[in-house]
């Protein structure tokens, strides 16, 4: 499934770690605090748990959305949008 991760994290150290976790999961950065990629359910759950350990639930905001290919193709992208070809149905492996 295609996963979007969007966040607003106040602490610089936590924000940097969340960014690294998203990259390690095989997600592509499409904006400074927005990542997109393909993960299976277990990978999505693992990513959620790791991010939750880093954030301050009182002030930070993290959204993890899922969508299918049809929904992605239905999105309107303007300006310097990401390369849609980067997102595939192939599942990435997590390496720590």
VODRENLUM-807528 format. One line per 2 residues: number of its first residue (from 1); their letters; for each residue x, y, z of C-alpha. Coordinates in nm, 2 decimals, decimal comma, always signed. Example, Ala and Ser with C-alpha at 12.3 -4.5 7.8 and 13.67 -1.06 7.14 Angstrom:
! VODRENLUM-807528
1 = AS = +1,23/-0,45/+0,78; +1,37/-0,11/+0,71;
! end
This chain:
! VODRENLUM-807528
1 = XX = +0,00/+0,00/+0,00; +0,11/+0,36/-0,06;
3 = XX = +0,18/+0,55/+0,26; +0,20/+0,92/+0,32;
5 = XX = +0,38/+1,04/+0,64; +0,33/+1,41/+0,73;
7 = XX = +0,45/+1,57/+1,05; +0,49/+1,89/+1,25;
9 = XX = +0,74/+1,81/+1,52; +0,88/+2,09/+1,73;
11 = XX = +1,20/+1,93/+1,87; +1,48/+1,95/+1,61;
13 = XX = +1,64/+1,62/+1,73; +1,32/+1,43/+1,72;
15 = XX = +1,22/+1,57/+1,38; +1,56/+1,47/+1,24;
17 = XX = +1,53/+1,12/+1,38; +1,17/+1,08/+1,23;
19 = XX = +1,31/+1,19/+0,89; +1,59/+0,93/+0,91;
21 = XX = +1,34/+0,66/+1,01; +1,12/+0,74/+0,71;
23 = XX = +1,42/+0,73/+0,48; +1,53/+0,40/+0,62;
25 = XX = +1,18/+0,26/+0,57; +1,23/+0,33/+0,20;
27 = XX = +1,00/+0,64/+0,18; +1,08/+0,93/-0,05;
29 = XX = +1,09/+1,29/+0,08; +0,84/+1,49/-0,12;
31 = XX = +0,85/+1,80/+0,10; +1,05/+1,89/+0,41;
33 = XX = +0,81/+1,71/+0,65; +0,62/+1,49/+0,41;
35 = XX = +0,73/+1,14/+0,29; +0,57/+0,90/+0,05;
37 = XX = +0,63/+0,54/-0,04; +0,52/+0,18/-0,04;
39 = XX = +0,50/-0,03/+0,28; +0,32/-0,34/+0,39;
41 = XX = +0,10/-0,34/+0,71; +0,38/-0,47/+0,93;
43 = XX = +0,62/-0,21/+0,81; +0,36/+0,07/+0,86;
45 = XX = +0,30/-0,05/+1,21; +0,67/-0,07/+1,29;
47 = XX = +0,72/+0,28/+1,15; +0,43/+0,41/+1,36;
49 = XX = +0,57/+0,26/+1,68; +0,92/+0,41/+1,62;
51 = XX = +0,78/+0,75/+1,54; +0,55/+0,74/+1,84;
53 = XX = +0,85/+0,68/+2,07; +1,02/+1,00/+1,95;
55 = XX = +0,75/+1,25/+1,95; +0,59/+1,46/+2,23;
57 = XX = +0,22/+1,36/+2,20; +0,12/+1,68/+2,38;
59 = XX = +0,25/+1,92/+2,10; +0,36/+1,72/+1,80;
61 = XX = +0,15/+1,61/+1,51; +0,21/+1,31/+1,28;
63 = XX = -0,03/+1,18/+1,02; +0,02/+0,84/+0,84;
65 = XX = -0,22/+0,80/+0,56; -0,26/+0,51/+0,32;
67 = XX = -0,40/+0,50/-0,03; -0,40/+0,28/-0,34;
69 = XX = -0,25/+0,35/-0,68; -0,58/+0,47/-0,83;
71 = XX = -0,62/+0,72/-0,55; -0,26/+0,84/-0,60;
73 = XX = -0,32/+0,88/-0,98; -0,63/+1,08/-0,90;
75 = XX = -0,42/+1,34/-0,69; -0,37/+1,68/-0,85;
77 = XX = +0,00/+1,78/-0,84; +0,11/+2,13/-0,92;
79 = XX = +0,44/+2,30/-0,95; +0,75/+2,10/-0,86;
81 = XX = +0,56/+1,79/-0,76; +0,74/+1,46/-0,69;
83 = XX = +0,82/+1,20/-0,96; +0,52/+0,96/-0,94;
85 = XX = +0,73/+0,69/-1,10; +0,93/+0,66/-0,77;
87 = XX = +0,63/+0,50/-0,60; +0,59/+0,14/-0,70;
89 = XX = +0,40/-0,16/-0,57; +0,73/-0,33/-0,47;
91 = XX = +0,77/-0,37/-0,10; +1,09/-0,23/+0,06;
93 = XX = +1,28/-0,41/+0,33; +1,37/-0,23/+0,65;
95 = XX = +1,74/-0,26/+0,76; +1,86/-0,14/+1,10;
! end
